């Protein structure tokens, strides 16, 4: 999960420059992020240290306040049947884009319709650019989400722009996730978990 999180962020126009600037300070090279050796414990710890500094991983800060550490992580693919179960994290920019619903489908529909009332912090240009890359067949890093073992609730931790772009692109390809599951009461400890999700 840590490696996938950093891979996505290092490729991001928004977060990549900061991250690339900090790699050497944490004893990492770009290839240790883009092509991680997950069997190398020292590399894994360095990546964890960088994610801790950037996002609060394992330090109960920033993005990871109240985050449950005992999730069971797996690589999965979601498809059209899963769309009703998807939720953005409860963050202002994604709540605003989805008109308070936290549904990525609502965000994608508003962008697709050219809604002029979308706030600037929704990063519409970036999402539209990602959608173009998806339509052109580009493979993107998996997003990161948490949810119930049954998959009836899937909440994004990282990859909000990518799932919105995927829905906007309207291609039949499945969407890859690093998915951490646990019973719902464990998930609710995360600061950004949707308050009304059940």
C-alpha positions as a LaTeX table, in Angstrom:
\begin{tabular}{lrrr}
\hline
Residue & $x$ (\AA) & $y$ (\AA) & $z$ (\AA) \\
\hline
Unk1 & 0.00 & 0.00 & 0.00 \\
Unk2 & 2.78 & 2.44 & 0.92 \\
Unk3 & 4.63 & 1.78 & $-2.33$ \\
Unk4 & 1.46 & 2.22 & $-4.39$ \\
Unk5 & 0.63 & 5.46 & $-2.58$ \\
Unk6 & 4.06 & 6.93 & $-3.32$ \\
Unk7 & 4.00 & 5.72 & $-6.94$ \\
Unk8 & 0.77 & 7.59 & $-7.52$ \\
Unk9 & 1.97 & 10.75 & $-5.80$ \\
Unk10 & 5.36 & 10.88 & $-7.50$ \\
Unk11 & 3.57 & 10.78 & $-10.87$ \\
Unk12 & 1.14 & 13.51 & $-9.84$ \\
Unk13 & 1.65 & 17.06 & $-11.15$ \\
Unk14 & 0.23 & 18.28 & $-7.84$ \\
Unk15 & 2.33 & 16.24 & $-5.38$ \\
Unk16 & 5.21 & 14.89 & $-7.49$ \\
Unk17 & 7.64 & 17.84 & $-7.34$ \\
Unk18 & 7.65 & 17.96 & $-3.53$ \\
Unk19 & 8.03 & 14.19 & $-3.27$ \\
Unk20 & 10.88 & 13.98 & $-5.79$ \\
Unk21 & 12.70 & 16.71 & $-3.90$ \\
Unk22 & 12.56 & 14.66 & $-0.66$ \\
Unk23 & 13.58 & 11.23 & $-2.01$ \\
Unk24 & 17.33 & 11.55 & $-1.38$ \\
Unk25 & 16.72 & 12.85 & 2.15 \\
Unk26 & 14.97 & 9.56 & 2.90 \\
Unk27 & 17.63 & 7.42 & 1.21 \\
Unk28 & 15.46 & 6.72 & $-1.81$ \\
Unk29 & 15.86 & 7.02 & $-5.55$ \\
Unk30 & 13.07 & 7.53 & $-8.06$ \\
Unk31 & 13.40 & 3.90 & $-9.18$ \\
Unk32 & 12.88 & 2.73 & $-5.56$ \\
Unk33 & 9.46 & 4.36 & $-5.77$ \\
Unk34 & 8.53 & 3.64 & $-9.39$ \\
Unk35 & 9.85 & 0.04 & $-9.28$ \\
Unk36 & 9.93 & $-0.86$ & $-5.57$ \\
Unk37 & 11.64 & $-3.97$ & $-4.27$ \\
Unk38 & 9.04 & $-5.02$ & $-1.71$ \\
Unk39 & 11.33 & $-7.78$ & $-0.40$ \\
Unk40 & 13.87 & $-5.16$ & 0.73 \\
Unk41 & 12.93 & $-4.29$ & 4.34 \\
Unk42 & 15.21 & $-1.24$ & 4.41 \\
Unk43 & 13.58 & 0.20 & 1.29 \\
Unk44 & 10.14 & $-0.48$ & 2.73 \\
Unk45 & 11.01 & 1.39 & 5.91 \\
Unk46 & 12.39 & 4.34 & 3.94 \\
Unk47 & 9.22 & 4.55 & 1.90 \\
Unk48 & 7.14 & 4.40 & 5.08 \\
Unk49 & 9.24 & 7.21 & 6.56 \\
Unk50 & 8.65 & 9.39 & 3.51 \\
Unk51 & 4.90 & 8.75 & 3.55 \\
Unk52 & 4.87 & 9.54 & 7.27 \\
Unk53 & 6.49 & 12.90 & 6.63 \\
Unk54 & 4.30 & 13.76 & 3.65 \\
Unk55 & 0.93 & 12.37 & 4.73 \\
Unk56 & 1.19 & 11.28 & 8.38 \\
Unk57 & 1.37 & 7.52 & 7.79 \\
Unk58 & 1.74 & 5.65 & 11.12 \\
Unk59 & 1.93 & 8.95 & 13.01 \\
Unk60 & $-1.81$ & 9.64 & 13.36 \\
Unk61 & $-1.45$ & 12.97 & 11.56 \\
Unk62 & $-2.63$ & 14.69 & 8.38 \\
Unk63 & $-4.40$ & 12.23 & 6.08 \\
Unk64 & $-4.01$ & 9.31 & 8.49 \\
Unk65 & $-5.64$ & 10.67 & 11.65 \\
Unk66 & $-7.52$ & 7.77 & 13.25 \\
Unk67 & $-6.60$ & 5.46 & 10.38 \\
Unk68 & $-7.03$ & 1.74 & 11.25 \\
Unk69 & $-3.64$ & 0.03 & 10.94 \\
Unk70 & $-4.88$ & $-3.56$ & 10.89 \\
Unk71 & $-6.56$ & $-3.55$ & 7.49 \\
Unk72 & $-6.25$ & $-6.62$ & 5.29 \\
Unk73 & $-4.77$ & $-5.26$ & 2.03 \\
Unk74 & $-5.26$ & $-6.83$ & $-1.40$ \\
Unk75 & $-5.13$ & $-5.83$ & $-5.05$ \\
Unk76 & $-8.61$ & $-5.90$ & $-6.60$ \\
Unk77 & $-10.44$ & $-4.68$ & $-9.67$ \\
Unk78 & $-13.76$ & $-2.91$ & $-9.55$ \\
Unk79 & $-16.18$ & $-2.51$ & $-12.42$ \\
Unk80 & $-19.51$ & $-0.88$ & $-13.25$ \\
Unk81 & $-21.39$ & $-2.98$ & $-10.68$ \\
Unk82 & $-19.29$ & $-1.44$ & $-7.90$ \\
Unk83 & $-19.93$ & 2.22 & $-8.81$ \\
Unk84 & $-22.90$ & 2.66 & $-6.42$ \\
Unk85 & $-20.68$ & 1.48 & $-3.55$ \\
Unk86 & $-17.91$ & 4.05 & $-4.13$ \\
Unk87 & $-17.42$ & 7.06 & $-1.86$ \\
Unk88 & $-14.93$ & 9.89 & $-1.74$ \\
Unk89 & $-13.22$ & 10.51 & 1.58 \\
Unk90 & $-15.01$ & 13.19 & 3.58 \\
Unk91 & $-12.80$ & 16.10 & 2.50 \\
Unk92 & $-14.07$ & 19.56 & 1.50 \\
Unk93 & $-12.93$ & 19.48 & $-2.13$ \\
Unk94 & $-14.57$ & 16.10 & $-2.83$ \\
Unk95 & $-17.68$ & 16.84 & $-0.79$ \\
Unk96 & $-18.05$ & 20.04 & $-2.80$ \\
Unk97 & $-17.56$ & 18.36 & $-6.16$ \\
Unk98 & $-20.14$ & 15.70 & $-5.29$ \\
Unk99 & $-22.64$ & 18.20 & $-3.84$ \\
Unk100 & $-22.24$ & 16.65 & $-0.38$ \\
Unk101 & $-23.02$ & 13.10 & $-1.48$ \\
Unk102 & $-19.36$ & 11.93 & $-1.61$ \\
Unk103 & $-20.34$ & 9.90 & $-4.69$ \\
Unk104 & $-17.62$ & 9.91 & $-7.39$ \\
Unk105 & $-20.35$ & 9.34 & $-9.97$ \\
Unk106 & $-21.87$ & 12.72 & $-9.07$ \\
Unk107 & $-18.48$ & 14.42 & $-9.39$ \\
Unk108 & $-17.87$ & 12.85 & $-12.80$ \\
Unk109 & $-21.34$ & 13.82 & $-14.05$ \\
Unk110 & $-20.87$ & 17.45 & $-13.00$ \\
Unk111 & $-17.53$ & 17.65 & $-14.80$ \\
Unk112 & $-18.90$ & 15.88 & $-17.87$ \\
Unk113 & $-21.80$ & 18.32 & $-18.01$ \\
Unk114 & $-19.43$ & 21.29 & $-17.79$ \\
Unk115 & $-21.06$ & 22.58 & $-14.59$ \\
Unk116 & $-19.73$ & 26.16 & $-14.23$ \\
Unk117 & $-20.41$ & 26.21 & $-10.49$ \\
Unk118 & $-17.69$ & 23.64 & $-9.67$ \\
Unk119 & $-15.18$ & 25.19 & $-7.27$ \\
Unk120 & $-11.55$ & 25.67 & $-8.34$ \\
Unk121 & $-10.26$ & 23.27 & $-5.67$ \\
Unk122 & $-11.96$ & 20.40 & $-7.51$ \\
Unk123 & $-9.05$ & 20.37 & $-10.02$ \\
Unk124 & $-11.30$ & 19.86 & $-13.04$ \\
Unk125 & $-8.47$ & 20.42 & $-15.56$ \\
Unk126 & $-6.33$ & 17.74 & $-13.92$ \\
Unk127 & $-9.23$ & 15.27 & $-13.81$ \\
Unk128 & $-10.09$ & 15.94 & $-17.45$ \\
Unk129 & $-6.44$ & 15.41 & $-18.44$ \\
Unk130 & $-6.39$ & 12.06 & $-16.60$ \\
Unk131 & $-9.61$ & 11.04 & $-18.36$ \\
Unk132 & $-7.96$ & 11.74 & $-21.71$ \\
Unk133 & $-5.00$ & 9.55 & $-20.73$ \\
Unk134 & $-7.39$ & 6.75 & $-19.76$ \\
Unk135 & $-9.28$ & 7.02 & $-23.07$ \\
Unk136 & $-5.91$ & 6.81 & $-24.86$ \\
Unk137 & $-5.25$ & 3.48 & $-23.16$ \\
Unk138 & $-2.71$ & 4.60 & $-20.56$ \\
Unk139 & $-2.44$ & 2.36 & $-17.51$ \\
Unk140 & $-2.44$ & 4.28 & $-14.23$ \\
Unk141 & $-1.28$ & 3.18 & $-10.77$ \\
Unk142 & $-3.94$ & 1.54 & $-8.63$ \\
Unk143 & $-5.82$ & 3.82 & $-6.27$ \\
Unk144 & $-6.07$ & 3.07 & $-2.55$ \\
Unk145 & $-9.35$ & 2.51 & $-0.75$ \\
Unk146 & $-10.77$ & 0.98 & 2.39 \\
Unk147 & $-14.07$ & $-0.72$ & 2.94 \\
Unk148 & $-16.05$ & $-3.64$ & 4.18 \\
Unk149 & $-15.02$ & $-7.23$ & 3.37 \\
Unk150 & $-18.15$ & $-7.61$ & 1.22 \\
Unk151 & $-17.23$ & $-4.55$ & $-0.88$ \\
Unk152 & $-20.62$ & $-2.94$ & $-0.30$ \\
Unk153 & $-18.82$ & 0.23 & 0.81 \\
Unk154 & $-15.56$ & 1.39 & $-0.83$ \\
Unk155 & $-14.06$ & 4.66 & 0.44 \\
Unk156 & $-11.11$ & 6.25 & $-1.35$ \\
Unk157 & $-8.00$ & 7.09 & 0.63 \\
Unk158 & $-5.92$ & 8.04 & $-2.41$ \\
Unk159 & $-6.90$ & 8.27 & $-6.07$ \\
Unk160 & $-9.98$ & 10.52 & $-5.92$ \\
Unk161 & $-9.02$ & 12.28 & $-9.14$ \\
Unk162 & $-8.28$ & 8.97 & $-10.90$ \\
Unk163 & $-11.63$ & 7.35 & $-10.04$ \\
Unk164 & $-13.46$ & 10.53 & $-11.09$ \\
Unk165 & $-11.49$ & 10.57 & $-14.35$ \\
Unk166 & $-12.19$ & 6.87 & $-14.90$ \\
Unk167 & $-15.93$ & 7.47 & $-14.56$ \\
Unk168 & $-15.69$ & 10.56 & $-16.76$ \\
Unk169 & $-13.78$ & 8.62 & $-19.44$ \\
Unk170 & $-16.60$ & 6.03 & $-19.50$ \\
Unk171 & $-14.44$ & 3.14 & $-20.65$ \\
Unk172 & $-15.26$ & $-0.50$ & $-19.89$ \\
Unk173 & $-11.85$ & $-1.25$ & $-18.37$ \\
Unk174 & $-11.88$ & $-2.36$ & $-14.73$ \\
Unk175 & $-10.34$ & 0.04 & $-12.20$ \\
Unk176 & $-7.54$ & $-1.30$ & $-9.99$ \\
Unk177 & $-7.47$ & $-0.73$ & $-6.24$ \\
Unk178 & $-5.23$ & $-1.58$ & $-3.34$ \\
Unk179 & $-8.13$ & $-2.38$ & $-1.04$ \\
Unk180 & $-7.93$ & $-2.54$ & 2.75 \\
Unk181 & $-10.90$ & $-4.15$ & 4.40 \\
Unk182 & $-12.16$ & $-4.41$ & 7.95 \\
Unk183 & $-15.52$ & $-4.44$ & 9.72 \\
Unk184 & $-17.35$ & $-1.11$ & 9.52 \\
Unk185 & $-16.78$ & $-0.09$ & 13.18 \\
Unk186 & $-13.00$ & $-0.26$ & 12.63 \\
Unk187 & $-13.22$ & 1.89 & 9.50 \\
Unk188 & $-15.20$ & 4.63 & 11.25 \\
Unk189 & $-12.15$ & 5.60 & 13.34 \\
Unk190 & $-10.61$ & 7.33 & 10.30 \\
Unk191 & $-11.10$ & 11.10 & 10.45 \\
Unk192 & $-12.14$ & 11.29 & 6.79 \\
Unk193 & $-14.52$ & 8.35 & 6.74 \\
Unk194 & $-17.93$ & 9.39 & 5.35 \\
Unk195 & $-20.08$ & 10.13 & 8.40 \\
Unk196 & $-23.31$ & 8.63 & 7.04 \\
Unk197 & $-21.80$ & 5.59 & 5.29 \\
Unk198 & $-23.25$ & 2.25 & 6.27 \\
\hline
\end{tabular}
